[in-house]
Amino acid sequence: MTVPVGPVRFVAQPDPVKAASVPRWNRRFITTGWVLLVLAALGVVALVVTGFGSWFTIGLVVVFGLAAGGLLVTSLLRGRMLRLLLAPGAPVLVVTDTGVATAGMPEVPWSELAFVGVLNDRPRTARLRAVPIFGQAGGLALKAGNGTLLCELGVRDGEALRARLSDRGAASRIGLYGRWPDGARRGLVPLLMDAVLTDDVAATAVQLLLAEASARGIPHALFEQALPFTAWKGPLLDPAWPTPPG
């Protein structure tokens, strides 16, 4: 995080417990994904070489390997996302009169924000946690940093913002979309607020960002379902995004 340019309006410090445990749990997920993927690969090789088992058995092991690969990829991506929010000795979020910054991202001026969007996934997550097996798996994912309060910042020049980040892994989590007439590509900064903040601080941070966006005429919205959220932010990110008729 660079030194904020304007007077500080709000600072969100990480929850010490989450800041210590979430990266550790995510590393466990990464290790587990690698181990399961290697075991699946060895299993397929052993089945083919020895001729033991049918193609159906081999197919099951392949499916198991794909699931392990999915676990590994999502955990790696989540780890990079967490690096946007966590850095030694740095606050998670700083809001100033001139812009917004995170632990792993320099201050983005308000004028460079294309939108502020929030997805509150808590109701859906609460329903899933009541389902056997899915609920336990979801609980472990939450411990690893799968937050339920996602705040996404749309930036007008995602490539320029990526170039300003020294952490290339964190920079890769800033999504890039279609090129606009001015030559810039919009960027999407995903911030899983409650993954590293207490619930109260995360809620306050989201409300403040939405209020600041409203005061500055920046498009902003809060959703509780992913599809409407995607339909809203898509045209703000990509000029070629299909819009519904009418």
JOURLIN-V681471 format. One record per pair of residues at least 6 apart in sequence whose C-alpha atoms are under 6 Angstrom apart, sorted by sequence separation. I is the first residue (numbers start at 1). J is the second residue. If there is no record, write none. Layout:
I;J
I;J
This chain:
94;100
101;107
129;135
165;171
179;185
223;229
235;241
85;92
94;101
100;107
128;135
178;185
93;101
99;107
100;108
177;185
194;202
93;102
99;108
162;171
177;186
193;202
92;102
99;109
176;186
92;103
98;109
99;110
176;187
91;103
175;187
90;103
174;187
175;188
174;188
174;189
87;103
85;102
86;103
85;103
85;104
84;104
40;61
83;104
40;65
122;148
121;148
157;184
158;185
37;65
157;185
158;186
120;149
157;186
158;187
156;186
37;68
119;150
155;186
36;68
118;150
155;187
118;151
154;187
117;151
154;188
33;68
117;152
153;188
116;152
153;189
116;153
152;189
33;71
152;190
33;72
115;154
152;191
114;154
151;191
113;154
114;155
150;191
30;72
113;155
114;156
150;192
112;155
113;156
149;192
112;156
149;193
30;75
147;192
149;194
147;194
147;195
145;195
186;237
178;238
177;238
13;91
14;92
12;91
13;92
12;92
12;93
11;93
11;94
10;94
10;95
9;95
84;170
9;96
83;170
8;96
7;96
80;169
6;96
7;97
80;170
6;97
6;98
81;173
1;103
1;104
115;218
117;220
119;222
121;224
1;105
2;106
115;219
116;220
117;221
118;222
119;223
120;224
1;106
115;220
119;224
26;144
25;144
22;143
22;144
22;145
19;196
18;196
15;196
14;196
15;197
14;197
15;198
